[in-house]
Amino acid sequence: MTIREFKMPDVGEGLTEAEILKWYVQPGDTVTDGQVVCEVETAKAAVELPIPFDGVVHALLFEEGTTVDVGQVIISVQTAAGAAAEAPVQEAAPAAAVAAPVAAEPEEPAAAARQPVLVGYGVSTASTKRRPRKAAAGAPAQNGTAPAAPAAPVLPAVPAQPTGERPLAKPPVRKLAKDLGIDLAAVVPTGDGGVVTREDVHAAAAAAIAPQAVSAEVPAAAPAAAPAVQAAEVPASERETRIPVKGVRKVTAQAMVGSAFTAPHVTEFITLDVTRTMKLVQELKDDPDLAGLRINPLLLIAKAVLVAIRRNPDVNASWDEAAQEIVLKHYVNLGIAAATPRGLIVPNIKDAHAKTLGELSTSLSELVATARDGKTSPADMQNGTITITNVGVFGVDTGTPILNPGESAILAVGAIKLQPWVHKGKVKPRQVTTLALSFDHRLIDGELGSRFLADIAAVLEHPRRLITWS
């Protein structure tokens, strides 16, 4: 019998660790070269890992939800002929615990149900202290005996209801459910779109513990005392929930703190009438030549930013601290801040400056679809030059966004609202929004930043300039 080991690879340019999100195989399964065996989350993206050889899974060495260093063995495979028949049951037993319904972390929501939105971000105040890692599922204790189970009591798990669909919930809610021993599949969701909320999990936990408390403390002949037991004070351990800072959230927090205290930020604002742009959006939607393309205000805002960069090329730059040089970029990798179930990411459209309106629309659609599926690669989030963040989708008027590290500027787009506006000497209802531009004052002075923001506004007020200024 030959056992081959597959180690956690570096899936993205110098990363040192990754979290195992989901196993797609179990001990005893046959695998082939190139077959995806698990999904891992790095500090930048979720990535599927294919195994590079054939065989039968011998053991899974880490549970789902465990953070593993690059280079550690995560799965062993029996590659000898007839391995499937020879694999002893007792060797697979420790790893089988990885797939236990109560211990396993719930799966990610189905890709089609995820709805990322474009948002801004700020400095995270969460602690960046690394949580203790879980022990390997198949690792024996030093004295040769199996590891002892935790002594701390946990809530009884709610029985799973095999509906065939994955429950929808944000990562913090998933972690809360896991800590309380609640199966998300058995929780009745009350959030928009069938999303399980924190309150839903607490309600399920209360429902699960109440019968146990009543049966343990109240005689069968005195059911009337049950309400008093249910009204008992919540234990101190349940008054707070601690969420480990890892993955995208950890990197975002570190990057934003670094950016905020490295680049001298300046933010300028402008309020403008975008009624003509909104009319153009509708006209483009009705254009048969653009049928099948996603046409929305963000598309024209992105195009306006590209036109303004062409008129003010010095804004598209970066600061080289080591060389003490300003690096002017003759290309635009346009970042779009996106909030996904995994957290905030900023993928960028490579060479956006060279794309037609139709090509830019296609690229934006692909960016959103990839983020929705949680498949944005590390390469898609590298080498951005300038970013757009649309906080208006939440009804927010504007904000003061923090620069994506290494970039010169970020534009926040506020909500577009019908407001009274002086138009041609009369007060009329017009579509109005506010733009906020944050920029690195080492690269962009007040004059350049003001001209750049004014040019963006001018294009959106009179979108024919998309042609005359191009």
Legacy VTK file of the C-alpha trace (Angstrom):
# vtk DataFile Version 3.0
C-alpha trace
ASCII
DATASET POLYDATA
POINTS 470 float
0.000 0.000 0.000
1.373 3.390 -1.001
0.155 6.532 0.748
0.699 9.830 -1.041
0.224 13.142 0.700
-1.151 16.372 -0.747
0.074 19.554 0.932
-1.595 22.949 1.129
-0.151 24.851 -1.853
0.574 28.560 -2.113
-2.497 29.480 -4.138
-1.671 33.130 -4.504
1.730 34.790 -4.612
3.354 34.443 -1.204
0.322 33.608 0.942
1.255 31.700 4.085
-2.047 30.107 5.111
-5.564 29.269 3.972
-8.786 28.110 5.617
-10.484 24.906 4.483
-14.046 25.935 3.628
-15.442 22.639 2.346
-14.362 19.098 1.567
-15.791 17.583 -1.605
-14.519 14.065 -0.840
-14.526 11.701 2.133
-12.327 8.743 3.170
-12.903 5.825 0.809
-13.809 8.008 -2.188
-11.936 7.433 -5.429
-10.210 10.514 -6.834
-8.539 11.177 -10.169
-5.764 13.505 -11.254
-7.152 17.033 -11.533
-10.302 16.372 -9.482
-11.278 19.173 -7.073
-11.128 17.804 -3.520
-11.736 20.920 -1.441
-12.355 24.647 -1.427
-10.084 26.909 0.602
-10.227 30.588 1.462
-7.045 32.587 1.371
-6.606 36.146 2.510
-7.665 37.205 -0.975
-10.091 34.730 -2.510
-11.860 31.371 -2.363
-10.027 28.774 -4.442
-10.803 25.164 -5.393
-7.874 22.747 -5.049
-7.446 19.848 -7.509
-5.441 16.803 -6.455
-2.477 15.925 -8.733
-2.738 12.114 -8.674
-5.179 9.178 -8.740
-6.140 6.980 -5.816
-8.526 6.416 -2.923
-8.888 8.977 -0.124
-7.196 7.572 2.989
-7.686 10.465 5.437
-8.691 14.118 5.659
-6.265 15.653 8.109
-8.106 18.889 8.915
-11.712 19.816 9.588
-13.688 22.351 7.617
-13.114 25.773 9.126
-9.496 25.055 10.072
-6.734 27.468 9.049
-3.759 25.568 7.653
-0.230 26.760 6.900
1.057 26.453 3.353
3.092 23.231 3.106
1.079 21.232 5.666
-0.407 17.919 4.533
-4.192 18.227 4.244
-5.192 14.923 2.652
-3.601 11.491 2.183
-4.456 9.184 -0.712
-3.882 5.454 -1.095
-2.474 4.919 -4.588
-1.726 1.162 -4.652
-3.841 -1.145 -6.856
-6.959 -2.361 -5.106
-6.651 0.359 -2.483
-10.396 0.864 -2.236
-10.885 -2.682 -0.997
-7.886 -2.694 1.316
-8.456 0.586 3.137
-9.169 -0.394 6.771
-12.229 1.150 8.332
-10.435 2.030 11.549
-7.883 4.199 9.720
-10.615 6.288 8.131
-12.614 6.670 11.338
-10.761 9.680 12.813
-11.073 11.618 9.585
-14.717 10.704 9.227
-15.414 12.998 12.148
-14.659 15.849 9.803
-17.906 15.168 7.989
-20.056 14.782 11.104
-23.229 16.890 10.645
-22.925 18.607 14.034
-19.214 19.414 13.854
-19.013 20.532 10.249
-19.426 24.172 9.448
-22.482 24.815 7.207
-21.782 25.138 3.516
-21.553 28.432 1.709
-24.814 29.730 0.215
-25.645 28.599 -3.306
-23.949 30.782 -5.881
-27.178 31.750 -7.618
-28.604 33.058 -4.339
-25.744 35.319 -3.405
-26.345 38.968 -4.142
-23.180 41.053 -3.715
-23.551 44.802 -3.670
-21.040 47.487 -4.384
-20.093 49.328 -1.232
-17.487 51.489 0.395
-15.427 50.616 3.390
-13.700 52.131 6.386
-11.087 51.232 8.967
-12.035 48.062 10.822
-11.898 48.319 14.609
-11.954 44.546 15.067
-9.015 42.862 16.703
-6.551 41.184 14.369
-5.414 38.640 16.944
-5.288 35.200 15.335
-7.656 32.676 16.839
-6.222 29.361 18.077
-6.184 26.808 15.305
-8.138 23.614 15.488
-6.226 20.383 15.881
-6.015 18.059 12.896
-8.940 15.682 12.769
-6.744 12.608 12.342
-3.866 13.621 14.648
-3.395 11.345 17.722
-2.589 12.737 21.157
1.005 12.577 22.362
0.240 9.740 24.791
-1.186 7.627 21.976
-4.817 8.086 22.967
-7.479 10.001 21.138
-7.864 13.689 22.076
-10.344 14.273 24.865
-13.624 15.958 24.011
-14.079 19.515 25.283
-15.452 19.676 28.797
-17.512 22.828 28.182
-21.220 22.057 27.633
-22.778 23.051 24.335
-26.363 23.495 23.242
-27.950 20.435 21.660
-27.872 20.615 17.886
-31.192 21.134 16.140
-31.877 18.122 13.887
-31.075 18.762 10.238
-33.940 18.841 7.793
-32.720 17.613 4.393
-34.318 20.195 2.156
-31.692 19.812 -0.587
-30.883 23.516 -0.526
-28.105 25.329 1.253
-29.180 27.815 3.918
-28.337 31.470 3.295
-26.447 33.306 6.047
-23.548 35.699 6.488
-20.235 34.324 7.799
-20.659 35.802 11.332
-24.090 34.186 11.570
-22.661 30.870 10.409
-19.966 31.081 13.074
-22.575 31.886 15.742
-24.658 28.882 14.673
-21.622 26.626 14.758
-20.617 27.839 18.233
-24.140 27.232 19.561
-24.452 23.823 17.881
-27.335 24.928 15.664
-27.839 23.433 12.191
-28.657 26.324 9.860
-30.715 24.007 7.663
-33.212 23.644 10.534
-33.488 27.383 11.274
-36.494 29.302 9.972
-35.096 32.393 8.169
-36.742 35.793 8.582
-34.252 37.952 6.656
-34.821 39.357 3.187
-34.540 36.714 0.491
-34.657 33.849 2.980
-31.424 34.829 4.759
-30.891 33.459 8.263
-30.217 36.292 10.718
-28.455 36.365 14.081
-31.846 36.655 15.787
-33.050 33.523 13.984
-30.089 31.549 15.337
-30.658 32.785 18.894
-34.352 31.867 18.596
-33.435 28.365 17.426
-30.960 28.022 20.283
-33.581 29.093 22.827
-36.069 26.619 21.350
-33.491 23.836 21.526
-32.438 24.429 25.130
-35.869 25.090 26.620
-37.197 21.497 26.481
-33.959 20.161 27.969
-34.049 22.682 30.815
-37.675 21.926 31.580
-37.205 18.163 31.631
-34.132 18.445 33.864
-35.444 20.880 36.441
-39.253 20.599 36.480
-41.201 17.496 37.576
-43.452 16.002 34.930
-46.508 16.757 37.050
-45.820 20.497 37.179
-45.824 21.826 33.595
-47.035 25.223 34.791
-43.542 25.994 36.126
-42.004 25.817 32.643
-42.328 29.555 31.862
-40.237 30.424 34.913
-37.430 28.194 33.659
-37.585 29.660 30.155
-37.398 33.170 31.595
-34.101 32.493 33.331
-31.271 34.910 32.697
-29.055 34.265 29.675
-25.684 32.779 30.733
-22.773 35.214 30.608
-21.127 33.180 27.857
-24.091 33.884 25.560
-24.203 37.645 26.077
-21.372 38.223 23.630
-20.198 36.601 20.426
-16.566 36.668 19.335
-15.863 36.462 15.613
-12.350 35.425 14.550
-10.712 37.961 12.241
-9.407 36.025 9.274
-9.484 35.767 5.501
-10.838 38.746 3.600
-11.912 40.619 6.734
-8.449 40.308 8.267
-6.637 41.491 5.163
-9.130 44.315 4.588
-8.660 45.574 8.138
-4.880 45.482 7.869
-4.885 47.137 4.438
-7.243 49.928 5.484
-5.260 50.731 8.622
-2.061 50.745 6.583
-3.602 52.962 3.917
-5.178 55.385 6.383
-1.897 55.957 8.228
0.428 55.879 5.214
-1.205 57.912 2.454
-2.322 61.454 3.370
-6.000 61.348 2.409
-7.915 64.330 1.072
-11.621 64.075 0.237
-13.588 66.474 -1.959
-17.313 66.472 -2.701
-19.555 67.635 -5.516
-23.352 67.504 -5.867
-24.684 67.361 -9.408
-27.711 66.890 -11.631
-27.566 63.507 -13.380
-31.013 63.620 -14.982
-29.553 63.469 -18.521
-27.376 60.502 -17.584
-30.388 58.628 -16.184
-32.299 59.312 -19.422
-29.349 58.009 -21.418
-29.282 54.846 -19.318
-32.905 54.175 -20.250
-32.258 54.913 -23.929
-29.320 52.504 -23.976
-31.459 49.815 -22.336
-33.965 50.192 -25.181
-31.267 50.109 -27.884
-31.503 46.781 -29.773
-27.776 46.960 -30.562
-27.077 46.635 -26.818
-29.587 43.863 -26.165
-28.290 41.371 -23.631
-25.914 43.838 -21.979
-26.342 45.082 -18.417
-26.871 48.841 -18.639
-27.018 50.806 -15.386
-25.808 54.127 -13.946
-22.580 52.518 -12.662
-21.592 51.693 -16.241
-21.805 55.350 -17.317
-20.117 56.521 -14.114
-17.232 54.148 -14.851
-17.015 55.513 -18.386
-17.054 59.086 -17.051
-14.134 58.240 -14.724
-12.162 56.834 -17.664
-12.831 59.968 -19.738
-11.745 62.199 -16.828
-8.528 60.165 -16.418
-7.759 60.697 -20.103
-8.072 64.448 -19.528
-6.094 64.302 -16.254
-3.593 61.430 -16.697
-1.488 62.410 -13.670
-4.183 61.147 -11.300
-3.535 57.592 -12.482
-0.325 56.981 -10.549
1.221 55.255 -7.553
3.840 56.132 -4.949
7.058 54.077 -4.849
8.320 54.601 -1.310
11.519 52.592 -1.764
12.612 54.463 -4.890
11.021 57.754 -3.852
9.353 58.010 -7.239
5.900 58.677 -8.608
4.939 55.949 -11.080
2.559 57.192 -13.798
0.343 54.415 -15.179
-0.478 54.474 -18.882
-3.260 51.945 -18.351
-6.312 51.900 -16.100
-7.181 48.843 -14.027
-10.531 50.038 -12.709
-11.435 48.614 -9.291
-15.036 48.069 -8.209
-15.546 47.630 -4.451
-17.847 44.655 -3.918
-19.395 43.292 -0.731
-19.792 39.520 -0.929
-20.728 36.811 1.589
-16.961 36.419 2.181
-16.481 40.106 2.921
-15.304 43.156 1.012
-13.188 42.614 -2.069
-11.990 45.018 -4.773
-11.512 43.194 -8.071
-10.505 45.351 -11.004
-11.195 45.446 -14.719
-7.866 45.132 -16.477
-7.142 47.756 -19.192
-10.553 49.345 -18.727
-9.336 52.411 -20.639
-9.189 50.389 -23.870
-12.728 48.966 -23.676
-15.807 50.106 -25.550
-19.038 50.742 -23.658
-20.277 47.262 -24.542
-17.012 45.630 -23.488
-17.006 47.564 -20.230
-20.579 46.407 -19.542
-19.579 42.785 -20.134
-16.561 43.128 -17.849
-18.680 44.625 -15.048
-21.216 41.804 -15.364
-18.484 39.165 -15.235
-16.904 40.862 -12.218
-20.200 40.772 -10.280
-20.971 37.183 -11.312
-17.517 36.002 -10.254
-17.824 37.796 -6.905
-21.290 36.273 -6.388
-19.866 32.806 -6.923
-16.987 33.516 -4.537
-14.495 32.708 -7.309
-12.670 36.007 -7.626
-9.007 35.082 -8.037
-6.088 36.865 -6.349
-4.937 38.095 -9.781
-8.292 39.859 -10.293
-7.629 41.958 -7.176
-4.033 42.934 -7.908
-2.511 45.941 -9.699
-5.560 48.189 -9.495
-4.982 51.866 -10.253
-8.222 53.600 -9.194
-11.473 52.426 -7.578
-15.205 53.194 -7.632
-17.383 52.354 -4.622
-21.161 52.703 -4.922
-22.524 53.465 -1.457
-25.715 54.797 -3.029
-27.199 51.300 -3.279
-27.886 51.563 0.459
-29.529 54.977 0.168
-26.406 56.707 1.521
-25.754 60.205 0.185
-21.960 59.932 0.198
-18.949 58.996 2.324
-15.218 59.497 2.791
-13.734 56.286 1.405
-10.235 55.066 2.236
-7.849 54.401 -0.625
-7.263 50.865 -1.773
-3.539 50.358 -0.948
-1.264 51.264 -3.828
-3.883 53.336 -5.653
-4.084 57.089 -6.083
-7.824 57.743 -5.736
-11.229 56.261 -4.943
-14.606 57.669 -5.986
-17.674 57.146 -3.783
-21.018 57.421 -5.592
-24.009 58.423 -3.481
-27.692 57.644 -3.907
-29.418 59.172 -6.924
-32.565 60.922 -5.663
-35.292 63.139 -7.087
-34.703 66.570 -5.541
-35.669 70.196 -6.199
-32.987 71.734 -8.420
-32.590 75.021 -10.258
-32.718 74.099 -13.952
-32.805 76.797 -16.648
-33.762 79.425 -14.078
-36.618 77.457 -12.536
-36.863 75.072 -9.596
-37.700 71.638 -10.974
-37.526 68.047 -9.723
-34.254 66.571 -11.003
-32.206 63.429 -10.427
-29.363 64.503 -8.106
-26.409 62.709 -6.540
-23.235 63.503 -4.608
-19.771 62.253 -5.506
-16.878 62.069 -3.042
-13.302 61.693 -4.249
-10.569 60.642 -1.829
-7.021 60.889 -3.140
-3.402 60.574 -2.035
-2.131 64.113 -1.531
1.438 62.988 -2.218
0.381 62.223 -5.784
-2.537 64.557 -6.395
-2.647 68.157 -5.239
-5.835 70.132 -4.670
-5.937 71.602 -8.166
-5.521 68.285 -9.963
-7.985 66.509 -7.682
-10.556 69.257 -8.125
-10.232 69.264 -11.926
-10.534 65.493 -12.052
-13.687 65.442 -9.890
-15.191 68.372 -11.826
-14.591 66.565 -15.125
-16.376 63.447 -13.866
-19.331 65.597 -12.812
-19.345 67.451 -16.137
-19.602 64.199 -18.091
-22.463 62.953 -15.917
-24.323 66.258 -16.186
-23.890 66.325 -19.980
-23.230 62.735 -21.104
-22.695 63.802 -24.724
-19.179 64.608 -23.499
-18.592 60.871 -23.468
-18.245 61.412 -27.229
-16.858 64.931 -27.523
-14.153 64.416 -24.868
-13.169 60.905 -25.952
LINES 1 471
470 0 1 2 3 4 5 6 7 8 9 10 11 12 13 14 15 16 17 18 19 20 21 22 23 24 25 26 27 28 29 30 31 32 33 34 35 36 37 38 39 40 41 42 43 44 45 46 47 48 49 50 51 52 53 54 55 56 57 58 59 60 61 62 63 64 65 66 67 68 69 70 71 72 73 74 75 76 77 78 79 80 81 82 83 84 85 86 87 88 89 90 91 92 93 94 95 96 97 98 99 100 101 102 103 104 105 106 107 108 109 110 111 112 113 114 115 116 117 118 119 120 121 122 123 124 125 126 127 128 129 130 131 132 133 134 135 136 137 138 139 140 141 142 143 144 145 146 147 148 149 150 151 152 153 154 155 156 157 158 159 160 161 162 163 164 165 166 167 168 169 170 171 172 173 174 175 176 177 178 179 180 181 182 183 184 185 186 187 188 189 190 191 192 193 194 195 196 197 198 199 200 201 202 203 204 205 206 207 208 209 210 211 212 213 214 215 216 217 218 219 220 221 222 223 224 225 226 227 228 229 230 231 232 233 234 235 236 237 238 239 240 241 242 243 244 245 246 247 248 249 250 251 252 253 254 255 256 257 258 259 260 261 262 263 264 265 266 267 268 269 270 271 272 273 274 275 276 277 278 279 280 281 282 283 284 285 286 287 288 289 290 291 292 293 294 295 296 297 298 299 300 301 302 303 304 305 306 307 308 309 310 311 312 313 314 315 316 317 318 319 320 321 322 323 324 325 326 327 328 329 330 331 332 333 334 335 336 337 338 339 340 341 342 343 344 345 346 347 348 349 350 351 352 353 354 355 356 357 358 359 360 361 362 363 364 365 366 367 368 369 370 371 372 373 374 375 376 377 378 379 380 381 382 383 384 385 386 387 388 389 390 391 392 393 394 395 396 397 398 399 400 401 402 403 404 405 406 407 408 409 410 411 412 413 414 415 416 417 418 419 420 421 422 423 424 425 426 427 428 429 430 431 432 433 434 435 436 437 438 439 440 441 442 443 444 445 446 447 448 449 450 451 452 453 454 455 456 457 458 459 460 461 462 463 464 465 466 467 468 469
